[in-house]
Amino acid sequence: MTDKSSFLDALRDEYETVQHVPSGHGAVEEFNVIDARMRKSYKWLEKAVTYLNGIKSPIKHRFDLGHGIVFEGPRFGRGVLGQHSQSIRGFPVIDEISLYYHVCASKPISVEMSTVDAELMKTAVEAANLQYDCRRVRDADGVVRKCVVSVPQEIPSAVVFRTNYRNGIVTITLTNADRFDRVTLALQSGAIKEQLLEDLLKFILGLDRALLRHAQLAGISGRPRS
């Protein structure tokens, strides 16, 4: 039993890591300090996205919607970085940094399935914000019992930083980053450093999960934690 407990121990360690709550009672950094962190982060990400767009780095995550719809050989593609500003005491500060990109599979997907499975798959595909086509297939007697579901090879993905200058909390929302899901992390502004940005990109590329050590899990699929 001792040898078989290592996996459970690893899960427990990761659980305890993501349960760490960034203190909301510490001193909130001055708005100009937070803004400086956001601007430095934007410049760092801008360079990184430029490199990734050229490299088309492989992504070591498995994107599987079930019923045979699996995206093979995913790679990073077509990343676009943006920012949003607000005014504090008459000074413009960055309150949002957004990275929109595509996870590009090696080929489009086309799977034949029952009409019942096709309806279930429609819900999953729409939840993942994927385009799709469903073609009904008639049997020799003219009855539709199967459908051919086709999905393009691109998965729309995003990472969005949002900063609350009042309490110093930064939330990071990842959409379709390591799976078909939307996850929100929360951390203090002081944690926005180059190491976190490196861990973020490594998480996106499936190289490691160190990103989870920096932040509290604040929500899954857009649903806040109770």
Secondary structure by P-SEA (a helix, b strand, c coil): ccccaaaaaaaaaaaaaaacccccccccccaaaaaaaaaaaaaaaaaaaaaaaaacccccccccccccccccbbbbccccccbbbbbcccbbbbcbbbbbbbbcccbbbbbbbcaaaaaaaaaaaaaacccbbbbbbbcccccccbbbbbbccbbbbbbbbbbcccccbbbbbbccccccbbbbbbbccccccaaaaaaaaaaaaccccccccccccccccccccc
